[in-house]
Every structure is written in structure tokens, then in C-alpha cells.
Amino acid sequence: MNSNFNDLSEDSRIWIYQSNKELNNDQVSEISGELTDFLKTWNTHGKPISCSFQVKYNRFIIIAAENTLEISGCSIDSSVAFIQSLETKYSIILLDKMDVAYRTDETINIISLKDFKQMVKNKSITPKTVVFNNLVSNISELNSHWETTVKDSWHSRFL
């Protein structure tokens, strides 16, 4: 069951999928349609899930679900299978948790964690560099701690 993302509660659970490539507007439109169709049928133990999505910066797919029902392993598995189908169809990688996204001016860069550590060491990435903390777990954290600085995120361990 699709809801408006902005109407979901602040404690709604989220999953962030980061694309290794920037999506063009046509791809975002197509993926948005596919997400809408998938979320209409997404359920847990046969009960529809109040959920929604956003595609941010043509790079990040964010799926949110109200915490009114316990999202089961099968429900999560079906969403991951859906994301994998997007990876195949659009020749992108969405499930690699070892890549780091950071911003330089208006550009979002995706690099390996190994390269990120090296850039911190070389001072190309500083405590004030804006990073995307994809470990946030709900809408409240998304709004307050997703797009943040290295010094204010888990990335600070590499400083």
C-alpha cells in the first residue's frame, strides 16, 4: 500500500540503496513506476505495508515503511529481490555496502571504502566533507543525520 512519503511517521523504518552510477531522469521515472507497482503489493504475513519511497539526487532509492506491522524476513527478502531486479535491468549496483558517497560542491561521488580511507589520509576528505550516512534507520534520522559531515557520522572513525 503506497502512502505519501511525507505522511509517514518519523519512526518509519527505512532502507537506503545507493547506486554506483547516477541515474538519468528517464531511468528515475521508470524506476519510480516500478517501485510504485512493487510497493502496492508489498506485504507482511498477507497484510499490506503502509510504505512509500523517494529517489534522491538520482542516486539513492529510499524505501520507508510504517512500524505498525513487524516487517518479516520474507517481506525484506522480497524487497531485496526487487532491488536486485533493478540492478540487473539498469546495469547498476545498489547493494554494495562497501562504497561511500560524499559530496564535492554539487557533485555526488561514489568510491570504495578503501579509497575513502586513502583520501582521508591524504586530506582530500576532511572532517567537514559532506557524506551520506546510509546507516540511518528511520525517517527522523534520515532528515537529521543522513546528509552530514564526516566528523558527525560513522565515517569519523577514519579521521
N, C-alpha and C positions, 0 to 999 in steps of 0.2 A: 504494500500500500504506500503510495507516494504521498509525502507531505511537502510543504514548502520548507526548505532548509531553515529559513529564518524563524519558522514557527516551532521548530523542535526545541525541547528544553535544553538548558545549558549543560545538564548532566548526560545528555545523549552520547552514547558511545560512538567513537569514530575510528575509521581505518583510512590511512593515507597511502596512496600508491603514487610513487614518483616516477615519471617517465624519463628514460635516459635521453630522449630527444624531444625537442619542442614540437608540439602538435600544431598543424595548421588549422585555420578556422573551420574548414570543411570537415577535418577529422574530429575536431571538438564537437561539432554539430552532430555528426554520425554517432560518435561515442555517447553523447548525451541522450540521443534517441534510444540507443541500445541499453543504457543504464536505466532510463525510464521504464522500458519494457521489462527488464530484469527485475527491478525493484517492485513492480506491480505484482509479481508472482513470488517474491521472496517471503519465506515464512519460517516459523519455528514450530515444530510439532503440529503442523497443519494450521497454525494461527498466523494471520498476516502480521507483518512487522511494520510499524509506523516508522518510515525511513525516508531519506532523501539523499541528494548528492550535490556536489559542486565540482566544477573543473576550474581550478585556479591557475592563472598565468600560463595556460596552455601546456602545463607540465604536471599538475597534481590532480589526481582524482581522489576526492574525499567522499566517503560514504558514511552516513550517520544513521543511527538507529536509536529510537527511544528505549529507555531502560525498563519499560513497563513489562516486558517479557524477557525471560532468560534466552539469550541467543545461543542456540545449541551448537555443538560441534558440526552437525550436519549442515546447519544454516551457514556457518562460516566456511565450511568446505565448498558449498555451492557458490558462495561469493568469490572464493579464490579460484574456482574453476571458471567462473565468468571472467575474472580478471585475466586468467591465463588465455582465454579465448581472444580477448582484446590484444594481448601480446602477440599472438600468432597472426591475427588478422591485420594488425597495423605495423608489424615488424618493429615492436618497441619492447623495452624491458620495464616492467612495473614492479616486480617482486624482489629486486636486488636490494637488500638492506645494507649492503656494504658500500653504497655510493652516498656521497654527501652533496647536498645542494647549498650553494651560497650565492649571494648577490654582489655584483660589482655594478654600481650605478643602477641602470635599469635592466641589466642582463643577469639572467639566472644561469649559473654554471653548475654542471654535474660532474663530479670527479670521484675517483675511488678514495676510500678511506686512507689508503697508503699514500696517495698523492696529497690528500688533505693534510696529513701529518707532516709531510715534507714541506708543504707550503707554509705551515705554521712555523716549522723550524727555520725556514728561510725568511720568515717575517713577511711573506706575501699575504698571508692571512693574519690579521691582528685580532686582539680582543674585541674590537669594535666592528669587525666584519659581520654582516648580516647573514645568518644561516637559517635553514628551515629545520625545525625540531620535529621530525615525523614521529617521535615517540609520544607526543601528546595523545591523551586517551579520550577526551570528551570535547564538546563544543566550547565550553568555558576555557579550557586550556588552549584550544585552537585559537580562540580570539585573543588570548593574552600571552601565550608563550610559543606559538608555532613559528612565527617570523620574528626572530630575536637576534641578539648578538652572540658571538662565540662565548664571551665571558658570562652570559646569563643562561647558557644551555649546557647540555651534557657534553658538548664539544669542548668545553673549557678544560677538560682533563688533558688535552693535548697542548695547552699553553705552557 
